[in-house]
Amino acid sequence: MPIILENISVFYSRNTPLEIAALKDVNLRIEKGEFVGILGEKGAGKSTLIKLFNGLLRPDSGRITVNGLDPSSKKVKSRVGMVFQQPADQLFCRTVYEEIAFGPLNFGYSRKETEERVFEALEAASLERSMLSRDPLSLSGGEMQRVALAGALALRPDYLVLDEPITGLDPAGKKEILETLKKIKGQGTTIITVTHNLKGFFPLLERIVLIKEGRISFQGSRKEYMETENVPLPPVASMMRELHSRGIQVNPAVFTVEEALEEILRVKLMIEKEKAEKERAEKQTEK
Ligand SMILES: Nc1ncnc2c1ncn2[C@@H]1O[C@H](COP(=O)(O)OP(=O)(O)OP(=O)(O)O)[C@@H](O)[C@H]1O
């Protein structure tokens, strides 16, 4: 069953002079199995939105259900795995094993069941078994983020919710996380991620939710998003749109470097062919 938000509003510092409406009358439905990107400018309300999914925050008005249940119920907490931006802030155990085992043990699973889940999560997060005895804080940023991912995956969640999971990582770390998420999604887990990094995430997103000043200003498929005016696009897509607006017949709905290169070369060839044909025709009229 999906995550359903109906007429949700969230305020901070309610009934004080500092009151802020972080979310205003939000309606949203996230189906199982989707890879969803939550986009929007700083302060738009993205983090507030995802904190509703596992009951970390309660709405001031409206209704939210996860698999038909209240998100603050224990059952939902184990179905929604959360991973925050700074991996170092959420790792607090002495070893990687203890870190990944924390969730299952906390939810009352036996030592044996927990061990099985740790190994499974380790593999899903593309981590080596030799890492299990290491201090999580001795790992690279990308590895720490994957340990945090494995910790969330050890509960076998239906939904994996991430807040800016590649921010601050080096290019290799970013690539590792993106590839790991692709694999996890392929195994059936719904992934919902807040991101500013359209360059890295855009090719993975199946559905996009754009938030503007606490309201949803767009929700739909990536294709629909790309056909929408005035939305943030990855750099390659912006360039293709610009070329198209200058009358160059490239497909503006392209967003990877490889596709863009192919498209530009195709148009270049077409232009050269047209030019050669024109010159040939001119020569024939001269004769
Ligand atoms: N604990 C809080 N107390 C008061 N105001 C808050 C609190 N958390 C967030 N806000 C405010 O609520 C609004 C939405 O914040 P939120 O963190 O959800 O935005 P965001 O889109 O995730 O931003 P960012 O991209 O900067 O993380 C902002 O105006 C923010 O300043």
The ligand as an SDF file (V2000), in Angstrom:
LIG
                    3D

 31 33  0  0  0  0  0  0  0  0999 V2000
   12.8940   22.9710   13.8770 N   0  0  0  0  0  0  0  0  0  0  0  0
   12.5000   24.0590   13.2180 C   0  0  0  0  0  0  0  0  0  0  0  0
   12.0720   25.1520   13.8930 N   0  0  0  0  0  0  0  0  0  0  0  0
   11.6480   26.2690   13.2320 C   0  0  0  0  0  0  0  0  0  0  0  0
   11.6200   26.3820   11.8850 N   0  0  0  0  0  0  0  0  0  0  0  0
   12.0490   25.3170   11.1680 C   0  0  0  0  0  0  0  0  0  0  0  0
   12.5150   24.1050   11.7950 C   0  0  0  0  0  0  0  0  0  0  0  0
   12.8750   23.2300   10.8310 N   0  0  0  0  0  0  0  0  0  0  0  0
   12.6540   23.8610    9.6590 C   0  0  0  0  0  0  0  0  0  0  0  0
   12.1650   25.0900    9.8550 N   0  0  0  0  0  0  0  0  0  0  0  0
   11.7690   26.0620    8.8130 C   0  0  0  0  0  0  0  0  0  0  0  0
   10.7350   25.4510    8.0330 O   0  0  0  0  0  0  0  0  0  0  0  0
   10.9090   25.7310    6.6400 C   0  0  0  0  0  0  0  0  0  0  0  0
   11.0830   24.4140    5.8820 C   0  0  0  0  0  0  0  0  0  0  0  0
   12.3060   23.8040    6.3290 O   0  0  0  0  0  0  0  0  0  0  0  0
   12.8400   22.4190    5.7440 P   0  0  0  0  0  0  0  0  0  0  0  0
   14.0620   22.0720    6.5290 O   0  0  0  0  0  0  0  0  0  0  0  0
   11.7350   21.4450    5.7010 O   0  0  0  0  0  0  0  0  0  0  0  0
   13.2200   22.8680    4.2680 O   0  0  0  0  0  0  0  0  0  0  0  0
   14.1430   22.1100    3.1900 P   0  0  0  0  0  0  0  0  0  0  0  0
   13.4550   22.2420    1.8850 O   0  0  0  0  0  0  0  0  0  0  0  0
   14.4510   20.7370    3.6580 O   0  0  0  0  0  0  0  0  0  0  0  0
   15.4430   23.0260    3.2040 O   0  0  0  0  0  0  0  0  0  0  0  0
   17.0080   22.6290    2.9800 P   0  0  0  0  0  0  0  0  0  0  0  0
   17.1720   22.3320    1.5110 O   0  0  0  0  0  0  0  0  0  0  0  0
   17.7150   23.8970    3.3890 O   0  0  0  0  0  0  0  0  0  0  0  0
   17.2970   21.4610    3.8690 O   0  0  0  0  0  0  0  0  0  0  0  0
   12.1180   26.6520    6.5670 C   0  0  0  0  0  0  0  0  0  0  0  0
   11.6500   27.9750    6.5480 O   0  0  0  0  0  0  0  0  0  0  0  0
   12.8940   26.3710    7.8390 C   0  0  0  0  0  0  0  0  0  0  0  0
   13.6290   27.5000    8.2460 O   0  0  0  0  0  0  0  0  0  0  0  0
  1  2  1  0
  2  3  1  0
  2  7  2  0
  3  4  2  0
  4  5  1  0
  5  6  2  0
  6  7  1  0
  6 10  1  0
  7  8  1  0
  8  9  2  0
  9 10  1  0
 10 11  1  0
 11 12  1  0
 11 30  1  0
 12 13  1  0
 13 14  1  0
 13 28  1  0
 14 15  1  0
 15 16  1  0
 16 17  2  0
 16 18  1  0
 16 19  1  0
 19 20  1  0
 20 21  2  0
 20 22  1  0
 20 23  1  0
 23 24  1  0
 24 25  2  0
 24 26  1  0
 24 27  1  0
 28 29  1  0
 28 30  1  0
 30 31  1  0
M  END
$$$$
